[in-house]
Amino acid sequence: MTVRRVALLTAGGLAPCLSSAVGGLIERYTELAPEIEIIGYRNGYAGLLSGDYFEVTPHIRERAHVLHRFGGSPIGNSRVKLTNVADCVKRGLVQEGEDPLAVAANRLSADGIDVLHTIGGDDTNTTAADLAAYLHENGYELTVVGLPKTIDNDVIPIRQSLGAWTAAEQGARFAQNIIAEHSSNIRMLIIHEVMGRNCGWLTAATAAKYREWVTAQEYIGFGHEQEQWDVHAVYVPELEFDIKAEAERLKAIMDANRCVNVFLSEGAGVETIVNEMIARGEEPERDAFGHVKLDKVNPGQWFASQFSELVEAEKTMVWKSGYFSRSAPANTDDLRLIKSCTDYAVDAALRGESGVVGHDEERGNLLRAIEFPRIKGGKAFDTDQPWFDDLLGAIGQPKGAKVTVQH
């Protein structure tokens, strides 16, 4: 296969890998095949539909390494689902009667794209596979190589999504400041709401990373004790818990320490909250993908309302670390992972091999271009991992029943 022109596209929410992944792809192409043209579609599939792109010039190639120092995406993101025709028409991305999938595929053909690199979650990458299939049916061959971006770390069957380690580290850094607020009131309940619609990995990893910091500090007494700074509860969607029993446990902690610090996955309890809304005759707002808009449901405030009175908190604060965490530049661990994945992605593209690059949990954790039909979202956090058992044991939280998650 002869590759003459390559396109890059980032889509969905931000993650601490997008900028570095774009930089890594540019660096690898420049190293192996500098004659290949590279373009970047602006703002994800929105830019693809409208044909809005910029060219990667020699100046950009020479300075691509700078992108490893930044968060965000240099080519911009958007949440566009090509199979949601009504939403695409409403947003002016296509005309009435047009098929967004066909418009995007025709644009790739018109722009002479031989390889499309998509950096995003399962929706982003499977949509790219649909584009390749459409083009194939119409006599145009396109190699699509995706990279897995999600701080939730919930893409099946990928062991570790790009940016998730950094998001956990940044969430822990965020917690170091907001949990200092325990000293601002006599009886303080602090709820740290962490991103994670269906998967509790990020919440658990953030709490574990924060607790590493807590246990590494020195304390002098005089009211300055580890107990006030510690994690007291971690709630994830995969585990059930008894609100009454937990309230009794947390009230005892409140009585002893004058504060309670909770790490809460934004997806924990959402089904209960939505059912309550529907019972009141309220229909929750949904995004283009049909997901309930969690900022409208506000799980943190719901949990605060459940626990504040039960633990006799005088003041309750809900803090959300999501946008802080997902916008950070990649840390050292993620930079290494991004480097290995972007190098492999370019190598695969030059071989004409499509798929999503990652360590395949169903193939011995081998780094490979995983077949698109096997890529799915909603991977549940494995709550049986020893490090999570150790975390719950250390803070004295009963594990509770495991919820069966359907894919």
C-alpha positions in Angstrom: 0.0 0.0 0.0 1.3 3.5 -0.9 0.5 6.1 1.7 0.6 9.7 0.4 -1.6 11.6 2.7 -2.5 11.0 6.4 -5.2 12.7 8.5 -5.3 13.1 12.3 -8.5 13.6 14.3 -9.2 13.9 18.0 -12.8 13.6 19.3 -14.9 13.3 22.5 -13.9 14.8 25.8 -10.4 15.8 26.7 -7.8 13.4 28.2 -4.2 13.9 29.2 -2.9 12.3 26.0 -4.3 14.1 23.0 -1.7 16.7 22.5 1.1 14.2 23.1 -0.5 11.6 20.8 -0.7 14.1 18.0 2.9 15.1 18.6 4.0 11.5 18.7 2.3 10.6 15.4 3.8 13.6 13.6 7.3 12.7 15.0 7.0 9.0 13.9 5.9 9.9 10.4 8.7 12.4 10.1 11.2 9.8 11.2 10.0 7.0 8.9 8.4 8.7 5.9 8.9 12.5 5.9 7.5 12.7 2.4 4.0 11.7 3.5 1.6 14.7 3.9 -0.2 15.1 7.2 -3.3 17.1 7.9 -5.4 17.6 11.0 -9.1 17.9 10.9 -10.2 20.7 13.3 -12.6 19.8 16.1 -13.0 16.1 15.4 -15.8 14.9 13.2 -17.2 18.4 12.9 -14.1 19.5 11.0 -14.2 16.3 8.9 -17.8 17.0 7.9 -17.0 20.6 6.9 -13.6 19.9 5.4 -11.9 22.2 7.9 -8.3 21.2 8.4 -4.8 22.5 8.6 -1.6 21.1 7.1 1.3 19.9 9.2 4.1 22.1 7.8 7.9 21.5 8.2 7.8 24.1 11.0 5.3 22.0 12.9 7.2 18.8 12.3 10.3 20.3 13.7 8.5 21.4 16.9 6.1 18.5 17.4 8.0 17.5 20.5 6.6 20.6 22.2 3.2 19.0 22.2 4.2 16.5 24.8 4.3 19.3 27.4 0.7 20.3 27.0 -2.8 19.1 27.8 -5.8 19.6 25.6 -5.7 19.0 21.8 -3.9 21.2 19.3 -6.4 20.3 16.7 -9.5 20.6 18.8 -12.3 18.2 19.8 -16.1 18.0 19.6 -18.8 15.4 20.4 -20.4 14.5 17.1 -22.0 11.1 16.4 -22.2 10.6 12.7 -25.2 8.2 13.0 -27.2 10.8 14.9 -28.5 12.5 11.8 -30.9 14.8 13.5 -28.2 16.2 15.8 -25.8 16.8 12.9 -28.6 18.6 10.9 -29.5 20.7 14.0 -25.9 21.8 14.5 -25.6 22.7 10.8 -22.9 20.1 10.1 -24.9 18.5 7.2 -27.9 19.5 5.2 -31.4 18.1 5.6 -31.6 14.8 3.7 -27.8 14.2 3.9 -26.2 11.1 5.5 -23.4 12.4 7.8 -21.5 9.1 7.3 -21.6 9.5 3.6 -20.6 13.2 3.8 -17.6 12.3 6.0 -16.6 9.4 3.8 -16.8 11.5 0.6 -14.8 14.2 2.3 -12.0 11.8 3.1 -12.1 10.6 -0.5 -12.0 14.2 -1.9 -9.1 15.1 0.4 -7.1 12.1 -0.8 -6.7 10.5 2.6 -5.0 7.1 2.7 -4.8 6.8 6.5 -7.0 8.2 9.2 -5.7 8.3 12.8 -8.5 8.7 15.3 -7.7 9.5 18.9 -10.8 9.0 21.1 -13.0 6.6 22.9 -15.0 3.6 21.6 -17.5 5.8 19.8 -14.8 7.8 18.0 -12.9 4.7 16.9 -15.9 2.5 15.9 -17.3 5.4 13.9 -14.0 5.6 12.0 -14.3 1.9 11.3 -17.8 2.6 9.9 -16.3 5.2 7.6 -13.7 2.8 6.3 -16.3 0.1 5.6 -18.5 2.7 3.7 -15.5 3.7 1.6 -14.5 0.1 0.9 -18.1 -0.6 -0.3 -17.7 2.3 -2.7 -14.3 1.3 -4.1 -12.0 3.5 -1.9 -9.6 1.9 0.5 -8.9 3.7 3.8 -6.6 2.4 6.6 -8.0 3.5 10.0 -5.7 3.3 13.0 -7.2 4.5 16.3 -5.7 5.3 19.7 -7.7 4.7 22.9 -8.4 7.9 24.8 -10.5 7.9 27.9 -9.7 8.8 31.5 -12.3 6.2 32.6 -10.0 3.4 31.4 -13.1 1.5 30.2 -12.4 0.4 26.6 -12.8 -3.4 26.0 -10.4 -5.2 25.5 -7.6 -2.6 26.1 -5.7 -2.9 29.3 -4.8 0.7 29.8 -6.2 3.7 28.0 -4.0 6.7 27.2 -4.2 9.5 29.8 -5.9 7.6 32.6 -2.8 7.3 34.8 -2.3 11.1 34.6 -6.0 11.8 35.3 -5.7 9.8 38.5 -2.5 11.5 39.5 -4.1 15.0 38.9 -7.2 14.1 40.8 -5.1 13.2 43.8 -3.3 16.5 43.5 -6.7 18.3 43.3 -7.7 16.4 46.5 -4.7 17.5 48.4 -6.1 21.1 48.3 -9.8 20.6 48.6 -9.5 18.2 51.5 -7.7 20.9 53.4 -11.2 22.4 53.7 -11.9 19.9 56.5 -10.4 22.4 58.8 -12.8 25.2 57.9 -15.7 23.9 59.8 -16.6 22.0 63.0 -18.2 19.0 61.3 -17.3 19.0 57.6 -18.5 16.5 54.9 -16.3 16.7 51.7 -17.4 14.8 48.6 -14.8 14.6 45.9 -16.8 13.7 42.7 -14.6 12.0 40.1 -15.4 11.4 36.4 -16.5 7.9 35.5 -20.0 7.3 34.1 -20.0 3.5 34.1 -16.6 2.6 35.3 -15.1 3.2 38.8 -11.5 2.7 37.9 -10.6 6.4 37.9 -12.3 7.1 41.2 -10.5 4.1 42.8 -7.2 5.0 41.3 -7.5 8.6 42.3 -8.3 7.7 45.9 -5.4 5.2 46.0 -3.0 7.8 44.5 -4.2 10.4 47.0 -3.8 8.0 49.9 -0.2 7.3 48.8 0.4 11.0 49.4 -1.5 11.0 52.7 0.5 8.1 54.2 3.8 9.5 53.1 3.3 12.8 55.0 4.4 13.7 58.5 1.9 14.9 61.1 2.5 16.7 64.3 -0.6 16.2 66.3 -2.3 19.3 67.8 -5.3 18.6 65.6 -3.0 17.9 62.6 -3.5 14.1 62.2 -3.6 11.7 59.3 -7.2 10.8 60.2 -8.4 14.3 59.2 -6.7 14.1 55.8 -7.4 10.5 55.0 -9.9 8.8 52.6 -13.0 7.6 54.5 -15.1 6.2 51.7 -14.8 5.2 48.0 -18.0 4.6 46.0 -17.9 3.2 42.5 -20.7 2.0 40.1 -19.6 -1.6 40.3 -20.3 -2.1 44.0 -23.5 -1.8 46.0 -23.5 -0.4 49.5 -26.1 0.1 52.3 -26.6 3.8 52.7 -27.9 3.4 56.3 -24.9 1.2 57.3 -22.4 3.5 55.6 -24.0 6.5 57.3 -23.5 4.9 60.7 -19.9 4.1 59.9 -19.2 7.6 58.6 -21.0 9.3 61.5 -18.6 7.5 63.9 -15.7 8.8 61.8 -17.3 12.3 61.9 -17.7 12.1 65.7 -14.0 11.1 66.1 -12.3 13.3 63.5 -14.8 16.2 62.9 -14.7 15.5 59.2 -15.6 12.9 56.5 -13.8 12.7 53.1 -15.6 10.7 50.4 -14.4 9.8 46.9 -17.4 9.3 44.6 -17.6 8.1 41.0 -20.0 10.3 39.1 -21.7 7.2 37.8 -22.4 5.7 41.3 -26.1 6.0 42.0 -27.1 7.6 38.7 -29.7 5.0 37.9 -31.4 5.7 41.3 -31.3 9.4 40.7 -32.7 9.2 37.2 -35.5 6.9 38.3 -36.4 9.5 41.0 -36.5 12.2 38.4 -38.7 10.2 36.1 -41.0 9.4 39.0 -41.4 13.2 39.5 -42.3 13.6 35.9 -38.8 15.0 34.9 -37.0 13.8 31.9 -33.2 14.0 32.3 -31.2 15.8 29.5 -29.2 13.6 27.2 -26.2 14.2 24.9 -25.9 13.3 21.2 -24.9 9.7 22.2 -28.1 9.3 24.3 -26.1 9.5 27.6 -27.7 11.3 30.5 -25.9 14.6 31.1 -24.3 14.0 34.5 -23.8 17.7 35.2 -27.6 18.0 35.1 -28.2 15.0 37.3 -25.5 16.1 39.7 -24.7 12.9 41.6 -22.4 14.6 44.1 -25.2 16.9 45.3 -27.6 13.9 45.5 -25.1 12.0 47.7 -24.6 15.1 49.8 -28.3 15.4 50.4 -28.4 11.7 51.4 -25.5 11.8 53.9 -25.3 15.3 55.3 -28.1 14.8 57.8 -27.3 11.2 58.6 -23.7 12.0 59.6 -24.8 15.3 61.2 -22.5 17.4 59.1 -22.6 21.1 59.9 -21.3 21.9 56.4 -21.1 19.9 53.2 -18.9 20.7 50.2 -19.0 18.9 46.8 -15.9 19.2 44.6 -15.5 18.0 41.0 -12.0 17.3 39.8 -12.9 16.1 36.2 -12.1 19.1 34.1 -8.9 19.8 36.1 -7.7 16.2 35.7 -8.6 15.6 32.1 -6.9 18.8 30.8 -3.4 18.1 32.2 -0.4 17.2 30.2 0.6 13.5 30.2 2.8 12.3 33.1 5.9 10.2 32.7 4.0 6.9 32.7 1.5 8.0 30.1 4.2 9.5 28.0 5.9 6.1 27.8 2.6 4.4 26.9 1.8 7.1 24.3 5.2 6.7 22.7 4.9 3.0 22.3 1.3 3.3 21.0 1.9 6.1 18.5 5.0 4.3 17.1 3.0 1.1 16.7 0.1 3.1 15.1 2.3 4.6 12.4 4.0 1.3 11.7 0.6 -0.4 11.4 -0.7 2.3 9.1 2.3 1.9 6.8 1.5 -1.8 6.6 -2.1 -1.1 5.8 -3.3 -2.6 9.1 -6.4 -1.1 10.6 -7.5 -1.3 14.3 -7.2 0.4 17.7 -3.7 0.2 19.1 -3.4 -1.0 22.7 -2.4 -3.9 24.9 -5.0 -6.6 24.2 -6.2 -8.2 27.4 -7.7 -11.1 25.4 -4.5 -11.8 23.6 -2.0 -11.9 26.5 -1.7 -8.1 26.8 0.2 -7.9 23.5 0.5 -4.5 22.0 -1.3 -4.7 18.7 -3.9 -3.1 16.4 -7.1 -4.6 17.9 -9.8 -5.4 15.4 -12.6 -2.8 15.4 -15.5 -5.2 16.0 -13.9 -6.2 19.3 -13.8 -2.6 20.6 -16.5 -1.7 23.0 -17.0 0.8 25.8 -18.4 0.3 29.3 -15.7 -2.0 30.6 -16.4 -2.5 34.3 -13.7 -1.8 36.9 -12.4 -5.0 38.3 -13.0 -4.5 42.0 -11.3 -7.8 42.9 -7.9 -6.3 42.2 -5.6 -6.6 45.3 -4.7 -2.9 45.3 -8.4 -2.0 45.6 -9.0 -4.6 48.3 -6.0 -3.1 50.2 -7.4 0.4 49.8 -10.9 -0.5 51.2 -9.3 -2.5 54.0 -7.0 0.3 55.0 -9.9 2.8 55.4 -12.2 0.2 57.0 -14.9 0.2 54.3 -16.9 -3.0 53.7 -16.6 -4.1 50.1 -20.3 -4.7 49.5 -21.9 -6.8 46.7 -20.5 -6.7 43.2 -23.0 -5.4 40.6 -23.1 -7.4 37.3 -22.4 -4.9 34.5 -23.9 -5.7 31.1 -21.9 -4.8 27.9 
